[in-house]
Amino acid sequence: MSSIKPMGLRQWSMLLILSLLWGGSFFFMKVALVDVPTFSIVFLRVSSAALVLYFYLLISGLKIPRQLKVWRLFLLLGLFNNLLPFSLLIYGMTEIASGLASILNATTPLFTILVAHIATTDERISTHKVLGILSGMLGVCVLIGVEVFSGVGNSLWAMLACIAAAISYAIASIFGRKFQQYEVQPSVGAFGQVLSSSLLLVPLVILLDSPWQLSIPSVESMLAIAALGILSTALAYVIFFKLIREAGATNAVLVTLLVPVSAILLGWLFLQEQLTTNQFVGMGLIALGLIAIDGRLFKRRVRKLA
């Protein structure tokens, strides 16, 4: 039996805020790609987040750990939660639409359930979780629309890259559980992983992007990268690690089902975009999936039948 409790209002609110922060990252990455190559975007994203979080830790009086085992964890998270998935997603979006990338990214909870079942003792596979995630993934497909699948036959490697990013996120979410074991605060953990991924990226940026040959990015690209670093990385990862601590890895990665919903609702609120029937149906399927994953209604139904 799982020892992870169903999420309460606080955890669901954190999940919603996180979906808004990460929902904007797909747009920001598309803007930045106009002027800046892949590894440079990822490096600027995580290094700016590390700088913001470092000053936050100084102001808050939180100490940066020195134990080797903790920094080994930071390096693993920097690799699996930043360097690999960010690079894979950006590469994928050079070949496929961001909508299709978000659909493939929505497979993260499914892979997390599988990884958590193997690697943990308190987040086991259950019927209602699997059905809920499948319903949510179907909802994401309906929400975005089948038109994003046009021409996908020519983009196999890009799609595989996005799926690999989802698997990488799943692995990272399990490593993220160890922060509680090592008594690492979420903001300290977020700083450690983005600093580690910044260091890992330095040789890749030098070898592959030749930054000294790049032209100065446009104002739009620089603003997009700043938003990626401050909002979609620094703030987002503090919330993400808090959510893992309070609700478990499987629940935390449900954000990938909500990210497309957030993107569409933001467009409706601020860009006067019209909501279509398939988007309402898609959001309904995602809501149904989240209710099933939460499990409380399912358990009540079982008790009534018993």
C-alpha positions as MATLAB code, in Angstrom:
seq = 'MSSIKPMGLRQWSMLLILSLLWGGSFFFMKVALVDVPTFSIVFLRVSSAALVLYFYLLISGLKIPRQLKVWRLFLLLGLFNNLLPFSLLIYGMTEIASGLASILNATTPLFTILVAHIATTDERISTHKVLGILSGMLGVCVLIGVEVFSGVGNSLWAMLACIAAAISYAIASIFGRKFQQYEVQPSVGAFGQVLSSSLLLVPLVILLDSPWQLSIPSVESMLAIAALGILSTALAYVIFFKLIREAGATNAVLVTLLVPVSAILLGWLFLQEQLTTNQFVGMGLIALGLIAIDGRLFKRRVRKLA';
ca = [
       0.000    0.000    0.000;
       1.153    3.524   -0.734;
       2.069    5.826    2.159;
       1.625    8.893   -0.067;
      -1.578   10.691    0.884;
      -4.024   12.124   -1.670;
      -3.302   15.757   -2.498;
      -5.110   18.494   -0.624;
      -5.973   22.047   -1.708;
      -2.411   23.275   -1.065;
      -0.843   20.576   -3.268;
      -3.390   21.013   -6.080;
      -2.762   24.792   -5.987;
       0.990   24.221   -6.256;
       0.389   21.875   -9.195;
      -1.717   24.525  -10.960;
       0.876   27.287  -10.435;
       3.610   24.956  -11.676;
       1.607   24.178  -14.812;
       1.348   27.908  -15.545;
       5.097   28.414  -15.082;
       6.031   25.455  -17.267;
       3.232   26.089  -19.751;
       4.928   29.345  -20.702;
       8.309   27.636  -21.177;
       7.291   26.120  -24.553;
       6.500   29.603  -25.884;
       9.684   31.123  -24.431;
      11.848   28.357  -25.950;
      10.303   28.886  -29.390;
      11.053   32.628  -29.179;
      14.646   32.071  -28.033;
      15.361   29.525  -30.790;
      15.128   32.284  -33.405;
      18.522   33.709  -32.342;
      20.173   31.254  -29.931;
      21.263   27.599  -30.468;
      19.982   24.738  -28.303;
      22.728   24.210  -25.726;
      23.242   27.951  -25.281;
      19.535   28.380  -24.467;
      19.689   25.584  -21.898;
      22.908   26.982  -20.371;
      21.538   30.528  -20.127;
      18.299   29.183  -18.680;
      19.881   27.156  -15.869;
      22.785   29.524  -15.122;
      20.456   32.517  -14.737;
      18.225   30.396  -12.487;
      21.284   29.414  -10.414;
      22.239   33.093   -9.979;
      18.725   34.074   -8.871;
      18.503   31.159   -6.434;
      21.986   31.867   -5.027;
      20.992   35.412   -4.033;
      17.714   34.052   -2.634;
      19.644   31.600   -0.429;
      21.950   34.416    0.769;
      18.983   36.603    1.704;
      17.150   33.696    3.360;
      20.184   32.549    5.330;
      19.942   28.994    3.998;
      23.232   27.099    3.917;
      24.533   25.325    0.832;
      25.442   21.707    1.756;
      29.005   20.477    1.329;
      28.526   16.710    1.643;
      29.727   14.732   -1.369;
      26.600   12.529   -1.405;
      24.372   15.600   -1.689;
      26.366   17.081   -4.576;
      26.340   13.692   -6.295;
      22.531   13.906   -6.118;
      22.627   17.475   -7.462;
      24.708   16.309  -10.442;
      22.290   13.458  -11.199;
      19.347   15.860  -11.041;
      21.176   18.422  -13.149;
      21.682   15.731  -15.785;
      18.242   14.069  -15.766;
      16.031   17.037  -14.815;
      17.728   19.811  -16.800;
      20.475   19.044  -19.304;
      18.966   15.987  -21.004;
      15.238   16.900  -21.109;
      15.722   20.606  -21.890;
      18.112   19.805  -24.738;
      15.933   16.974  -26.082;
      12.761   19.095  -25.998;
      14.403   22.055  -27.705;
      15.818   19.752  -30.386;
      12.371   18.172  -30.803;
      10.721   21.559  -31.244;
      13.062   22.411  -34.107;
      11.298   19.639  -36.069;
       7.766   19.366  -34.627;
       5.082   21.732  -33.308;
       5.220   22.729  -29.638;
       1.713   21.261  -29.255;
       2.926   17.815  -30.315;
       5.962   18.219  -28.029;
       3.636   18.896  -25.088;
       1.559   15.801  -25.945;
       4.679   13.640  -25.903;
       5.822   15.383  -22.713;
       2.479   14.382  -21.154;
       3.691   10.757  -21.111;
       5.919   11.695  -18.151;
       3.427   10.542  -15.453;
       3.067    7.154  -17.149;
       6.827    6.611  -17.167;
       7.021    7.922  -13.586;
       4.499    5.347  -12.402;
       6.637    2.602  -13.945;
       9.919    3.950  -12.541;
       8.407    4.626   -9.092;
       6.953    1.112   -8.940;
      10.417   -0.348   -9.557;
      12.472    2.099   -7.477;
      10.248    2.828   -4.457;
       8.146    0.976   -1.915;
       5.427    3.583   -1.332;
       4.405    4.589   -4.897;
       3.119    1.415   -6.460;
       1.242    0.873   -9.708;
      -2.524    0.900   -9.198;
      -5.405    0.486  -11.622;
      -6.932    3.904  -10.938;
      -3.585    5.663  -11.491;
      -2.952    3.980  -14.838;
      -6.523    4.600  -16.047;
      -6.337    8.196  -14.837;
      -3.094    8.916  -16.670;
      -4.340    7.278  -19.883;
      -7.492    9.409  -19.651;
      -5.359   12.495  -19.088;
      -3.098   11.708  -22.057;
      -6.155   11.169  -24.280;
      -7.468   14.498  -23.025;
      -4.219   16.243  -23.985;
      -4.476   14.784  -27.516;
      -8.106   15.898  -27.900;
      -7.348   19.292  -26.334;
      -4.582   20.171  -28.778;
      -6.213   18.559  -31.814;
      -5.237   15.950  -34.375;
      -3.812   18.528  -36.766;
      -0.532   18.568  -34.817;
       0.057   15.007  -36.022;
       0.222   16.059  -39.682;
       3.592   15.269  -41.195;
       4.855   13.407  -38.127;
       6.183   10.605  -40.327;
       9.116   12.838  -41.236;
       9.934   13.716  -37.621;
      10.566   10.362  -35.951;
      13.810   11.375  -34.252;
      12.292   14.604  -32.925;
       9.376   12.701  -31.401;
      11.688   10.093  -29.891;
      13.714   12.944  -28.378;
      10.577   14.314  -26.667;
       9.699   10.851  -25.331;
      13.280   10.440  -24.079;
      12.863   13.783  -22.282;
       9.731   12.434  -20.572;
      11.639    9.329  -19.412;
      14.449   11.549  -18.132;
      11.971   13.641  -16.116;
      10.510   10.437  -14.652;
      13.936    9.258  -13.474;
      14.722   12.700  -12.028;
      11.493   12.827  -10.029;
      12.560    9.667   -8.176;
      15.987   11.158   -7.382;
      14.193   14.291   -6.143;
      12.593   12.289   -3.324;
      16.030   11.954   -1.686;
      16.104   15.642   -0.725;
      13.898   14.849    2.260;
      16.177   11.964    3.240;
      19.210   14.298    3.163;
      17.240   17.131    4.850;
      17.764   19.461    1.872;
      15.324   22.368    1.554;
      13.488   22.634   -1.825;
      15.115   25.987   -2.685;
      18.577   24.596   -1.854;
      17.866   21.523   -3.967;
      16.715   23.679   -6.864;
      19.924   25.760   -6.647;
      22.134   22.673   -6.467;
      20.669   21.042   -9.538;
      20.677   24.130  -11.787;
      24.247   24.993  -10.743;
      25.321   21.405  -11.482;
      23.643   21.401  -14.882;
      25.279   24.778  -15.668;
      28.712   23.266  -15.019;
      27.869   20.178  -17.081;
      26.805   22.378  -19.994;
      29.913   24.561  -20.224;
      31.989   22.142  -22.365;
      28.979   21.341  -24.594;
      28.296   25.018  -25.265;
      31.972   25.685  -26.076;
      32.379   22.639  -28.337;
      29.023   22.649  -30.137;
      27.706   26.227  -30.148;
      30.944   28.266  -30.452;
      29.365   31.191  -28.537;
      32.110   33.638  -29.578;
      30.828   33.358  -33.164;
      27.179   34.078  -32.326;
      25.571   37.427  -32.994;
      23.936   39.398  -30.172;
      20.381   38.018  -29.579;
      17.327   40.208  -30.071;
      15.605   41.840  -27.110;
      12.729   39.375  -27.495;
      15.080   36.391  -27.253;
      16.862   37.815  -24.199;
      13.553   38.476  -22.437;
      12.372   34.959  -23.296;
      15.568   33.451  -21.837;
      15.228   35.607  -18.707;
      11.652   34.375  -18.243;
      12.826   30.788  -18.774;
      15.476   31.172  -16.084;
      13.599   33.142  -13.423;
      10.029   31.890  -13.788;
      10.083   28.558  -15.614;
      13.210   27.267  -13.837;
      14.157   28.981  -10.541;
      10.648   29.512   -9.160;
       9.211   26.426  -10.830;
      11.768   24.010   -9.358;
      11.337   25.348   -5.824;
       7.618   24.563   -6.139;
       8.315   21.223   -7.860;
      10.587   19.904   -5.095;
       8.141   21.056   -2.428;
       5.435   19.145   -4.263;
       7.544   15.975   -4.466;
       8.177   16.216   -0.714;
       4.508   16.691    0.128;
       2.726   14.605   -2.512;
       5.236   12.153   -4.007;
       6.925   11.881   -7.401;
       3.936   10.424   -9.264;
       1.617   13.234   -8.185;
       4.208   15.956   -8.845;
       4.686   15.021  -12.512;
       0.944   15.263  -13.163;
       1.825   18.850  -14.028;
       2.675   17.648  -17.549;
      -1.019   16.875  -18.092;
      -1.987   20.373  -16.975;
       0.628   22.312  -18.954;
      -1.348   22.219  -22.268;
      -4.504   23.248  -20.390;
      -2.688   26.230  -18.872;
      -1.301   27.280  -22.253;
      -4.752   27.238  -23.871;
      -6.463   29.023  -20.964;
      -3.747   31.715  -20.942;
      -4.375   32.262  -24.647;
      -8.109   32.587  -23.949;
      -7.587   35.025  -21.066;
      -4.897   37.288  -22.516;
      -4.973   36.797  -26.296;
      -8.765   36.547  -26.788;
      -8.358   33.115  -28.401;
     -11.613   31.184  -28.768;
     -12.161   27.899  -26.961;
     -13.382   25.059  -29.197;
     -15.526   22.026  -28.465;
     -12.586   19.617  -28.631;
     -10.710   21.767  -26.097;
     -13.604   21.553  -23.627;
     -13.799   17.778  -24.171;
     -10.023   17.468  -23.747;
     -10.035   19.444  -20.501;
     -12.899   17.283  -19.248;
     -10.924   14.096  -19.947;
      -7.879   15.528  -18.175;
     -10.028   16.498  -15.168;
     -11.512   12.991  -15.110;
      -8.013   11.526  -15.248;
      -6.785   13.683  -12.359;
      -9.791   12.679  -10.252;
      -9.046    9.010  -10.960;
      -5.359    9.437  -10.077;
      -6.286   11.202   -6.825;
      -8.180    8.040   -5.944;
     -10.453    9.304   -3.179;
     -13.697    8.941   -5.142;
     -12.545    5.490   -6.301;
     -11.905    4.389   -2.710;
     -15.268    5.724   -1.536;
     -17.003    3.774   -4.301;
     -15.195    0.570   -3.299;
     -16.164    1.047    0.355;
     -19.810    1.499   -0.596;
     -19.808   -1.684   -2.639;
     -18.039   -3.662    0.124;
];
